[in-house]
Amino acid sequence: MERLGEDELGYIFDKIPNPNDRKSFSKVCKEFLKIACSRLQRLHISSTELLNYILPESPNLRGFICSKELSNIHMKLLAQSCPKLTYINLRLEQNLGREADPDFSDDALCALANACTNLSKLILNKRLHFGDVGVSSLVRLSKNLQHLDLSGCVSVTDESLKAIGESNCLTYLFLRGCLITDLGLEHLANGDVKNCLKVLYLRARDGISDIGIVHLKQIVRLRFLVVENCRGYITSSGIESLESRSPSPIKCILNLDG
């Protein structure tokens, strides 16, 4: 019997309506997996073992989710293979610390920024090994980025906020656990992002005070502010200045001990 070609296999795959049956199809052999990957638009992967095979065969991927450690090699392969990505969620399932196996660095984020220019939502929660260079590159090259989560990214500083301040489409920004100060909040308030940012999450620490909070009044579109661990750092007068802003008050939620 003559072997089925890629066109025939693709036609068969497209006629399979059940997602579980499609998954079974992809497990038959590498050729079947290749066909399945070529149709893949969203990948939620719990093990990185097959990434070297799956990613190069997935040029139409729009969404990628992984909570495991990823090396620079993995990330650069993702960037090279999947330029149509619009949604990436790399939130670590647990904070493994700097002594764990090497996670991706600024080099990987720069590669992603150069290749995946249509990103609109990026979650990097608890990733520890990149900093301002990678974030600045991503924000400046991702002209459609609307949602950025840097929670727990302890190497992100005010320098990143200077670049974020240049964005003209960012709507949601999560900075809990970043190494930022009042100066960083001033960068946000004085940049183009003041005309688009609507939701901001912070965690107060030694560097953030009422001075920085008051700067946020200048973010014209800001409607919702959450500040964690604010006991001893933020006073009621700072918050009241936001909640009484006219004509568009900012709704503030405070978690004293975060």
HULIN-V956271 format. One record per run of one state. SS is the DSSP state (hx for helix, st for strand, lp for the rest). FROM is the first residue (numbers start at 1). TO is the last residue. If there is no record, write none. Layout:
# HULIN-V956271
ss=(SS	SS)
from=(FROM	FROM)
to=(TO	TO)
This chain:
# HULIN-V956271
ss=(lp	hx	lp	hx	lp	hx	lp	st	lp	hx	lp	st	lp	hx	lp	st	lp	hx	lp	st	lp	hx	lp	st	lp	st	hx	lp	st	lp	st	lp	hx	lp	hx	lp	st	lp	hx	lp	st	lp	hx	lp	st	lp)
from=(1	6	15	19	27	30	40	42	46	51	58	63	67	72	82	87	90	106	116	121	124	132	142	147	150	157	158	165	172	175	179	180	182	191	192	196	199	204	210	219	224	229	236	244	251	256)
to=(5	14	18	26	29	39	41	45	50	57	62	66	71	81	86	89	105	115	120	123	131	141	146	149	156	157	164	171	174	178	179	181	190	191	195	198	203	209	218	223	228	235	243	250	255	258)
